[in-house]
Amino acid sequence: MIGQRLKELRGKKTQAEIAEQIGISRARYSHYENGRNNPDVEIIKKLAEYYGVSIEHIIGVSEDKYDPNQLTQKEIHDIEKDLDKMINNLSNNGYSHFGGEGLDELDAETKEAIINSLRSSLIMARKLAKEKFTPKKYRK
């Protein structure tokens, strides 16, 4: 059952691509798809995160495939890329932003707090957008 779901989720990607993304060998991933072995809980979590589905969907407890609160690896990568652009703009455009100081002039703790706040905001915005634009047939 898990193997069939993994095959469906993989689509046109290769087993090697998926295995590399979640940090296992292609052979091990193949064993999961072919039903020779079942993934442990940590691997199931990684697979759910990678595919953007619920853990319940992978293990066959739920038919709900799409979980709008679960971000895919690509979405996380896109968020980090956007965050890097924002930080770069705050650091390099020559404007004072924080009480007359630029981002690079702040102490490490304050700078980290600002970056974490921006990251949280980007994640929340992405999740809200996914929820808003999820087709009705996939909503819980």
N, C-alpha and C positions, 0 to 999 in steps of 0.2 A: 504494500500500500504506500509506504513512504517513497519507495523507489519510483513508482509510477508518478507520484506527485512531483518528484524532483525532475523527472524527464519532461513533464509538461511545463514546469516552470523554466527549465533551461532553454527551451525553444531552440533557436538556431545557434546558440553559443556552444562552444566545445566544452567537454568535460574539463579539459586542461585549463581553460580560462576561468571557469567557476572555482576549480580547486585552488588555483593560484590566488584568487581573490579572498578565499576564506582560510588559506594557510594550510592546506593538506595536499597530498599527492593526487595525481590524476587517477591512479589505480584505486586509491582508497575511495574517492568519489564514485568511481565506476562500481565498486562493490556496493555502495549505498543504493545506486540506481538499479542495479541488477538483483537486489534483495539478498545478497550474500551476507551482508552485515548491516546493522542499524546504527545510525550515528548516535553519539552520546549527546547529552543535553547541551553542552557547550557548542557543539557543531550545529545542532538544530537551531540554537539561538543565532549563530552566525549566518546560517542559511536563510532564516526568516528575515534577518536584517538585510542581507544582500538582496533577496528577492522582493522585499517590501511587503511581505505577507505575515499573517499571524503564525505563531508556533502551532496553534491548534490546526491550522490548515495543513501544515506540513505533516503532522502526525496523523491526520485523518479524522480528528474529532469534530471538525467544523468544515462546512463547505464554503464558508466565507473566505474568499481568497485574498481580498484586498483589505488592508488595515491602514486607513489614512493617517493614523498616529505613528506609524512605523516608517521611518525614513530609509530609503535605499542608500547603498554605498555611493552611488552617483550623486544623489541629492546632498549627502554629507560632504562629498568632495566639492560640489558646486558652492555650498555654503561657506566652506573654508576658503575657496577661491575668492568669493565675494568679500569675505571678511579681510583677507589679505589686501584687496584693492582699497577697502575703506581705511584700513590702518595706514597704508601707503599714502593715501590722500591726506589723512590727518597729519602725517609726519612730514610730508614733503612739499605741501603747497605754500608754505611761508606764512600762513595765517596763524594768529594766536587763537586757541580754542578754549582752554580751561583756565579761567582766571588770569588771562594774559600769558599763559605758558602753552607751548606746543606739546604734543603728545610725548615727544622724545625727552622733553625737559622734566617730565613728572617722575616721581619716585616709582620704583618697580611695582610696589603693591598697588598703587593707584592706577598705574598703566594696566596692570593685569585685571583689575576690577572693571575698568572701562572695556577692555577687550572681551571679557567674559559676558558683560552686559550686552554688548553688540552681538556676540555669538548667540546668546539666549534669544534675543529679539529676532534674529534671522531664522532660527529654528522654529520659533513660535509662528512667525509669519508663513513659513513654508508649510507647516502642519495645518494652519488655518486655511491656506489656499488649497491644499489637497482635500481637506474636508469639504470646502465649498464647491469644488469642481469635480468631486467624485460622482460618477453616474449613479442614479438612484438604485439600479440593480445591484450595486456593490455595497451600498450603505447598510449598516447593521440595524 
